[in-house]
Amino acid sequence: MAQSQTPKVDYDGLFKAFVTNSFEDFLLFAIPELYEQVDWQQPPEFLEQELINALRGKYKERGKRRHTDKLVKVQLLGGQARLVYIHIEFQHQPETNFARRMFAYMLRIIMKYNTDDIEAIAVFTGGPPPASELVYEHRGFRTSKRYEFASIIAADQDEAVLIASKNSFALGLLAAKYAYEARDDEYERFKLKQKVLELSLKSGVNDEIIMNTVIFVMEFMALPEEKEQLLEQQLGLFMGTTTKPYMPVSERTKRFTERIYAAAHDGKLPSEMIKEERQRVEEERQRITEETILRMSQQLAMSTAQIATALDVSAAVVEEVLLRRVGE
């Protein structure tokens, strides 16, 4: 009987979703001095979709992405409402002119939000990048440009430090480091995946963060189906439970995560949490859309038809938002 193939993995997409759900841990790991200054009573705002909408149809680059992976606005502590924009890019495969793309995104954020308070972080989740992609620099005759941004390279992280950390993002980096180191050794990847999953389950943080971390690791360190089944049998013994309520995630992750929910949530169905999260995401998307419509109308003096075309919504939606929000 032929062995099944390892499924394809959207590495960048997994990290984007993971950091959205674990942003505080990410910032604590990436820029601890900024983390200490953030007013966490004010929820961070994820603005990447807003920036995409504002730049739609502009700054096209043939064959290249032209939008950020993550753009997050946070408010700092203190009397004045100082805002900092955190730009995050996730990169698994090598890319020519990556540093130049980081520089271009920085310029677009400045133009859109009229701010210089930008902290940019590149997270390399595969092989280590060349040094030339860790800073953008160009010299002309009388003009020179240099843009430095923070870099986190999973493959270069200290294994012992990541293991000792209770930080969920550190465990995500550990999964990426192990996946790279065992990229050509399926047996070694199996052992390392089991190790990082057990570390996640023993991390001692709240149930929601454990679930986010476990799902991320299960998906990021994908194995052929028969090895996934063997892994979940061993982890089932580790968890001490075999209960299986329903959870709509990928097949190889579903069996494992369902047991965690059953053990940790006293019978609460995981579908309830997923429904709540989807509702939260939809409400956030609606809020960003409405604020963008208001800005286009009030600051750019765009007509209803122009706004509808730019945002790919109906004119009726634009009119309804304007009528409701202008009077607020």
N, C-alpha and C positions, 0 to 999 in steps of 0.2 A: 504493500500500500504506500503510495507516494506521500511524502510529508507535505503539509500545507506551507504556504509561503508566508513570510512576515508581512503583515499589512502595511500599506503606505501610511506615513504619518505626516500631518501638517504641523511641523515643529513650531513655526512662527505663530500660527494661529492658536496652538495650545498655550504657548507662553503668554500671548496677549490676553486670553481669557483668564488664565491663572493669576496674572498680576492684577487684573481688574477686580478679582475676588479677594486678593490678598495684598492690596496696595500699601497698607500701613507697614506690613512686614517687608515689602520690597523697598520702600523708602528708608526704613530703619537699616537695612543691609547696605543699600547703595550710597546714601548720603545721610549718615546718622546725625551730623550737625544740623542739617535742615530739618530732619524729623523732629528734633527737640524743639524747634522754633515754630512748628505748625500748630495752629489752633484746631485741634481735632474735634472741637465742638461744632465747627463749620464743615459740613461734609465736602470732600473733594469733588470737583466737577470734571467729568471726562468730556473733553471738547473735540476729540479727533473728528467726529462726524460733522460737527459745526464747521470746522476748518475745511473739510472736504467740500461741504455745500458752498462755502464762501468762495472757494477756488475752482469750482466746477467749470470746465471749459477753458481754464487758463493754465499757463505754465506747463504745456504738454511736453513730455519727453518720450521720444519714440522708444517703445519697448520697455519702458521703465514705469515703476509705480510713481505716483506723484502725490501721495498722501502719507501722513505720519501713521505709525503703528499706534502710539498712545500719546495723548496730550492731556495733561491733568493740571487743573488750576487749584492751588491751595492758598489759604489765608494764614498769615503769620500771627503770632501772639503780639500783644502790645496795643497801645491806644490807636495807632493809625492802621487803616485797613490796607496793609501792604500785601500784594498778591505775587505769587511766584508760579511760573508756568513750567511744568516738568515734561520734557519731550523724551520719549522712550522709543527706541528702535530695537527690534529683535532680528538677529541675523544668524541663520543656520548654515547656509551655503555661501562660499566666497562670492563677492560681487565687486566688479571693477568700479572705481569711482564712488565707493560707499561713503568715504569722508566728504566728498564733494556734495553728495546728496544730503548728508547731515547739515552741511553749511547752507544749502538751498532751503531746507526746511526751517532753519533758524531765521533766515531772511523773511520767509513767508509768515512766520509767527509774529515777528516784529511788525510787519506791515498790517496784519489782521488785527492785532491787539494793542499796537502802539506801546510796546513794553521792551525793556532790556533785561528784565528779571526772568531769564530763561536758564533752566538747568537741563542739560542734555546728557542722556545716558544711552550708550550702545551696549546691548547684551548679546554677546556672541555665544551661541548655544551648541555649535558644532566644533570644527577644527579651529585652532588659533588663527586669527587673521594676520596678514602681513603688517609690519609696522607702519607702512605707508597709508593704511586705512584707519589708523587711530588718531590722525590729525589731518586737517585740511590746510594746505599751504600753497600759495601761488605768488610768484614774483614777476612783475612786469618791468618796465623801464624805470618808472619813478613810483610805482604803486605796488604794495605788497599786501597780501591777505593771509591771515592765519587764524584758524578756528580750532580750539581744543575742546574736547568733550570727554566726559567720564566713560570709561570702558570697563565692562565686567566680562571676563573670558572664562566660561565654565571649565574648560579643559585645564586651565592654569590654577584653579582654586586649590587651596590646601584641604585635602580630604579630611584631616583630623578636625580642622576648624568647622567645616560644614557639619560633620557628624555631631560635634559637641553642641552645636547651636540648636535652640528651640524655635528658630525662625523658619516659617514655612517656605519662604523664598530660597533660603539656604538649602533646604531639602530638595527643592526644584532644581537648583544648580547642581546638587549632588547627582540627581537622576541624569541630567544632561552630561555631566562629566563621565559618569559610568557608561552611559549609552555610547559616548564617543570612544572611550577606551576599549569597550568590548564590541565595537561595530563589526568586527570580522570574526567574532567568537560567540556563537549562539549560547553555548554552555556557560561561558563566563557571564554573559548578559543575564541569563536566567538567575544565577547566584546573586549578582549585584542588584537585580530588580527585587528579589526577595529581601535582600538586606535593607534597601532604602524604604521599602514598604513597611517593614517591621519597625524601622526607625520612625516613620511617620505615625504609625499607630501608637507608639510609645512616647510621642512627643509631649503629651500632657497639656496641649492647648485645647481650645473648645472644639466641640463636635463638628461644627460647620467648617472650620479651618482644616481639621483632619480629613473631612470628606473631600474638600477641594484638592488637598494635597494628594490624597490617595488616588483620586480619579485622574489627576494630572500624571502621576507616575505610571499608572496602569496604561495610559494612552501613549505617553512619550517613549517608554521603554517597551514598545510592542514586541511580542514574540509570536511565533507560529501557534495556531490554535491548540495543538496537542500539548505544547509546553505551557500555555496559559492555563489549561485545565489542570495540569500537574501542579502548577504554582498555586492555584486557588485551593487545591486539596491541602497542601502543606500549610498555607496561611489560614485555612479553616481550622486546623488544629491549633494554630497559634492564637486565633481569636477565641476559640472555644465555643463556637456557635455555628449552626447549620440552617437557621431560619431564612426563608427566602421570600419576602414580599416583593412587590413589583417596583422596578426603577427603569425608566426609559433612557438608558445610555447605550453605548456600543456593547455588543454581545460579550466580548471578552472582559469588559469591565463590570457589566451588569451583575453577573453572578456574585462577584466579590463584594461590591459596594452595597448590595441589598442586605447582606448579612450584618454589615457595620450599622446600617440604619436600624435594623431590627434590634440589635443589641443596645443601641445608644438612645433611641427615641421612644421607648415604651409603647410600641405599636403604631406610632405615627407614620403614615405612609410617606415615602420619599416623594411621591408625586405631588403631595401638598406643598412641600418646600420648593419644588421645581415650578409649580404654578405661581407661587408667590414671587419667585425670582423673575419669571417671565413678565409678570405684571409690573414689577419694579423697573425692569429694562424698558418696557413699553412706555411707562409713564415718563421715564427720563428722556426717551427718544421724542416723545410728544412735547416735553418742555423745551428741548433744544430747538425743535422745529418751530414752535411758536415764538421763541425769542429771536430766532433768525428772521422770521417773517416781520416782526416788529422793527428790527434793526434795518432791514432792507427798505421798509416803508418810511420810517422816520428819519434815518440817518442818510440813506442813499436816495430817497425820494423816488423809489421804483414803483411802477404801476402794478396793479393786481395781476395783470397778464404777465408782466416781466417776472414777478416773484414766483408765480405758478410755474412758469417755464424753467426758471433757474433751479427750483427745488423739486421739480417733477411731481407736483401735486395739482389738484384741480383748483380753478379760480374760486369755486364755492368754499373750499377749505380755507383759502387765504382770506376771503371776505369774512367768514365766520370768526376766524381768529382775530382779525382787526376789530370787528365790532365788539367782541367780548373783551379783549385785552386793553383797548384804548381807553375804555371807560373805567378801568380798575384803578 
